[in-house]
Each structure stands twice: as C-alpha cells, then as structure tokens.
Amino acid sequence: MQVTRLLPRAVLFLDIALVPLVVFWAIGHELYLLSALFGLLFAWLDDPGGSFANRARHIAVFALVGAGITALGFGIGGDAWGWLVLAAFAVTMVAGLGAAFGVRRFVTGMLLNLWFIIALGLASSFHHHARITSYTWAQVLAWAGGAALWMAATSIAWLIRGRGERPQPFAELPGDTARKPLTRPLVMFALLRALVIAGTVALAFGLNLPHGYWMPIAAMVAMKPSLEQSTLIAVQRLAGALIGAVTAALLLLIPTSEDGLRLFAIERALEVVALVLFMHGAGIRFWNYALYCAAVAAGALILVDLPQPSDYTAEGYRVLWTLCGVGAGLLVMLLAGLLSKHTAEVSSQPA
C-alpha cells in the first residue's frame, strides 16, 4: 500500500527531472546536471506543504541558502584542505544548532549540510581533471534552477487544484517547528557532529584519498541522536552504497568498448537510466532506506563518472570509505553514549 502511495510522487519527480536533462543535452554541459537534480530532490523533500504563500516562502529561502552553500562548496573545492575542514565544521555546526528551531529545521539543515559535502567532493574531483572545466556560477544556477523547477511545479498544481492548501509531499518527515532552548545536550550533539565531519573531511582531503568524500557523507548519515538509530541507518547506508556501487560499475561497463556515435548514444541513454534511478529513490525513500541509498548512489555515480571515466576500482574505494565513515560515526556515538551514562551515574551518587 505504501509503495502504491509513493509511486505518483516518483513519476512526478521523473517528469520534472526530464526538463534539466533536456536543457543540458541541448547546451552540451551535462556536468551541471547533478547539481540541478539534487536541487530538485532536496527542495521537494523540504517542501512543508500548507498554504501556497508559506510553501513559496520556505522553498525560496531553501533555494537561496542552498545556492550559497553551492557557491561555497564549489568555490573552495580546489583549495587547500584546511579551508575545507574549517568550512565543513562551520556548516555542520550551524546545521546541527538548527534543531533549536524544531526538528523540521534540523532536517532542512541536514539536507543542506549533506549537499555541501557532495559539492565539495564534486568540486575537488573536477579540479583534479584538467580536461573538465566547471564554473562555480553555473553550478549555483543549476542548483537554483532545480529548486525553482519544484517551485514552478507546486505553483501549477496549486492553480489546477483550486488554490487550496496542500499536504506535505513527504508526510513521513517531521513537521515540528517549535523552538527549543539551546540545552547542553543539544549543543554537545551539534559540536560532536561537527567535529566528526571535520575529522573525516580532513582525512579525505588531507590525505587526498580517491573518492574520499564518501567518508564524511556516510558519517553524517550514520550519526543519529541515539545509538540504536545510528546502527540501523549505518547498516542500511552501507548496504545501499554497496548495491549502488556494483550497479553503477556494471552499467558503466557498457560504453567502454564503444566510440563515435554509438558512444554518444549510450552515454545519453545512461543519463536517462540515472534519472530513472533517482525516480525510484524518490519513490522508496520512506519504504526502504537501503534501496533508496542504492538508487541514489547508482544514479549519482553514473552522472559523476560519465564525463570523467575512471577505472572500476573507484567503486571499491567508495564502498571502503563509506564503511570507514559509518564506523567513525558509530564509534563516536558509542563513546558519547558511554560518557553520558557515566556522567549520569556520577551525578546520581550522593555527595
């Protein structure tokens, strides 16, 4: 029943995502497609529903903040790794403190935080390939354009359906926006997340690990407020990364022996396959998290590797760094839980 309910959302995502695909085909700059797709997907996930004015205001602010995050990520992606660590710590800390404005704001901050790490990784990857030229302003426009596409779709739907209030596209996401005090546990959790992400970014970019940015992404996704949640999400994230990497590797074997017009046609077909994978990810996000990770990872890998072909050990590196990131997140959550338990026991003892 839940899959049937999610199917129309997935088809709608595919319909909208075809627009940037055709546009970038026409202008011959497919390397900006990933920014547009993530802008569309994350704006969709962050849509709060309700009145049109509230939705328009919320998505517009989300798109503007995301554009700034995109500019920062692609702007410093080729700089010294110390700047990347500092920026990752600052962005993660601010995103974590967003929980003071409600769980909904924390989810919004996590989406933007996740996109920032992805943007850093893409920018660094493009920087190491001399034949690929990526312009920061174009990546920003692609992100903003993807978010604007969802805004345009909601506007059209609002007009067609009688200008009434609409439910949140993903009712499974929390909608709590009640403000909370900046308690010590909240600040400590935000600081802990920021330190872990900064540390994994330092390892990934400081040691120049191939595809190392998968490590902070996995650590960020794995770190949840409770150890039980972290363990479950970490296992699902790792399984999804493995399935997605294998799927992408098999699909990317297709054009290896082709050239000329056949190579061009196969690359365009694989971009369509990537869109279909994103569609399935959008449809099963709250049905099976492991398969969602697999679909999004496979689609992203196809779009990343098509303009910059790599050997197929790259998929192995990605799975390895995902495992390291998951392990780092779980280890820190375990240590934090033990420390919290010890502190509670000490405070409960009589003086």
N, C-alpha and C positions, 0 to 999 in steps of 0.2 A: 504493500500500500504506500509506504513512504517513497519507494523508488518511483512509483507512478506519479506521485505528487511532485517530485523533483524534476521529472522529465521535461515538462514545459519550460522550466527555468533554463535547463541545459540547452534546449533547442533555441530559445530566445538569445542566449549568450552566443551561440554559433551564428545566428542571423546577424547580430550586431558586429561580431568579430570579423565577419567577411568584409566589412567596409574598410578597415585599415589594411587588411590583406590585399585587397584590390588596389587601394591607393598606393601602397608601397611597391606593388608589382609595376604599376604604371610609371612611377618615378624612378624605379630601379634602386631603392635603398632599403632592402629587406632587413638590414641590421638594426633598424629602429622599430621593427615590428614587435619585439618582445616588450619594450617599454610601453607601447600602446596597449598590448594585451593585458599586462599587469595593471596598468591604469584603469582599464575597463573592469577587470575582475575584482580589484580591491575596492573600487568605487561602488560596485554592485554589492559586495559583501558589507560595506559600511553604510548602505542606504538604510536610514532609520524608519522609513515609512511615515505614515501620518499625513498631515496636510501638505499640499504642494509647496507652499512657502517654506515650511520647515525643511522639507527634503531638499529643495533647491539651495537653501542657505547652507545646509550641512554638507552637501556634496560639493558645493562651490568652495567652501573653506577646506574641505579634504583635498580637493584638486589643487588648490593653491599651495597648501602646506606640502603636498606630495611633489609639486613642481620644484619647490625649494629644496626638498630632500634629494630629488633627482639631480638638480644643478650641483649640489654639494658633493654627492656621490661620484658623478661623472667628472666633476671639476677637479677633484683631488685624487682620483683613482690611479693616476700615474705618478703621484708624488711619493716622497719618502714615507716609509711605512709608519713612522712615528706619528705623522699627521693623521693617518688613517685610524690608528689606535685611539688617539685623542678624540677624533670626531665620532668614532663608534661608541666610546664611553659616554660622551655628552648626549648623543641622540638616544642611546639606550636608557640613560638615567632619566632624561626628560619624559620618555615614553613610559617608563615604569612609574614615575610620580603622577602620571595621568590617572592612575587608579583613585587618586583623591577626589576626582570629579565623577566617579562612578565606574562600574565595571565596563560599561559601554565605551567610555573614553579610553580605558586601558586596552580594550580590543582594537580601537582605532589606532592608538599609539603603537601597538604591536604590529599591525599591518604596515604602517609607515616605516617602523623600525626594520621589519623584515625586508621591505623594498630597498631601504638604504644599503643593507649589506649586499643584496643582489646587485644593486647598481655599482657598488664598489668593486665587486668581483668582475662584472662585465667590463667596467672601465679599465681595470688592470689587465684583463685578458686582451682587450682591443689594443691596449698600449704596447703589449709585447709582440704584436703582429704588425710589421711595418707596412704591409700591403693593405691594411684596413684602416680607414680614416673615419673616426667617429667624432661628431661635433656635439659638444655639450648642449648647446641651444636646441639642436634638433632632437636630442633625447628628451629634453624638457617639453618641447612641443608635442612629441609623440605621447608622453605620459599624460599631459594635459588633454590632448585630443582624445585619448582612450577614455578618460574620466568624463569628458564632455559628451562623448557618444552615449554613455549611460544616462546622463542628464537629459539629452535630447530624446532618448527612448522613453524615459519616465514622463516627459512633457507631452509626447504624442499619446501615450497610454492614458494620461490624465485627461486630455481633451476628448479622447474616444469614449472613455468610460464615465463621462458625466461630471468631471471635475470634483469628484469626491475624495475623501481620504482613502489611502491605500495601506494595506498591512505591510509590515517589513518584509522584503523579499526572502530573507532567511530568518524565520521566526525562532530558529534554534539559537541564534546569537543573543547574548544578554542585552536587555534594553535599559538597565538601571543607569540613571544619570544623576542620582542623589549624591551630593557632596559628602565627603567623609574627612575627618580630621587626619592630618599627617602624623599618624601614630609611629612609634618606634619600629614595630614590626613591618609596617608598610615601607618606611624609608629604608630599612635594612634589606628588605627583599629587592627593592629597586636598585640599591647600591650593589647587592650581590649579583644581580643580573648584569649590571653594567660592567662590573669587574670581570666576570666570566667572559662576556662578549669581547671586551677589550683584550683579555688574555688570549683568546682564540684567534682574534684578528692579528695580534702581534705574532703568534706562531705561524699563521697562514701567510701573511705578507712579509714579516720579518725574515722568515726562513725561505721565502719565495717558493712555497710548496705548490706543485702543479694542481690547479683547481682547489686550492686550499680554502677558498671562501665558503666551501660547503661545510667546513667545520663550525664557524660561528652560526651559520643558519641552523644546523642541526642542534647546537647547544641552545639557541634561543627557543626553538620549537619545543625542545625537551623540558625546559625549565618551567614548571607549573608550581602553584602555591603549595601543593602537597606532594610528598614523595610518591604516593600511590599513583596520582595523576601523571607525574613525571615519568614513572616507569612505563605505564601503559602507552603514553604518547611516544616515548622514546622507541619502544619496540615497534610500534606501528610506523614511525618515521623511518626507521632503519629498513624494515621490510619493504616499504614503499620505494625508498631510494634504490634498493637492490633490484626490484622488479622494473622500475623506470629505467635504470642504467642498462640492464640487459635488453629491454625492449628497444631503447634508442640505439644501442650498439648493433642489434640485428637489422634495424631499419636503415641505419647509415652504411651498412654493407652493400646496399643495393646500388648506389651510384659509383662505387669505387672503380669499376671497370668500364665506365661509360665516358663519353666525351661528346662535344659538339651539341647538336640539337637535342639528342636523347638525354644528355646530362642536364640540360636546361629544363626539359620537361619533367624529369624525375625529381629535380630539386623543387620545382613548383608543386608537384604532387605531394612531396614530403611536407611542405609547408601547410598544405591543406590537412594532411594527417595530423600535424601538430595542433592545428585548430580543433580538429575533432577530439583529440586527446584532452585539450583544455575544456572542451564542452563536457566531456564525461567527468572531468574533475569537478566542474561547477555543479554537475547534477548529483554527484555522490559524496559531496563534501561532508554531509552530516549523516550519511548512511554507513560509510566505511572509510575511516581516515587513512588507512594504509593504502587502499586503492586510489584514494584521492591524491595522496603523495606520489604514487606511482604514475598516475596520468599526468599530473602537472610536471613532474620531474622529466618524464619522457618527452613531453611536448617542448619544455624549455631546452633540453639537451639537443633536440633536433634543430631548433632555431639558432642555438648558440654555435653548434658545430658545422652547420651548413656553410656559412661564409668563411669559416676558418677550420678546415678539415684537420683532424688530429688522429693519432694512432689510437687503437682501441684499448690501450692500457689506461686511457683517460677515464673510462667508466670505472675501472678498478680503483683508481685514485679517489674518485668521487665517493665511492662506497666506503673506502678506508677512512677518509676524512669525516664522512658522516658518522661512522662508528666512533671515531675519536671525539667528535663534538657531542654526541649522545652520551658517551662515557663521562666527559667532563661535566656536563650538566647534571647527570645523575649523582656523580661523586660529590659535587658541591651541595646539592640538595640533601644528600645523606649526611654530610658533615654539619650542615646547618640544622637539620633535624636533631642530631645528637647534641649539638651545642645548646639548642633551645630546650631540649629535655633536661640536660644537666643544669642549666640556669634555673629552670622551674623547680627542680628538686632542691637546689641550694636555697632558693628564696623561701621554700616551704618549711625549711628546718627552723627550729626555734633558735633565737639568739643565744 
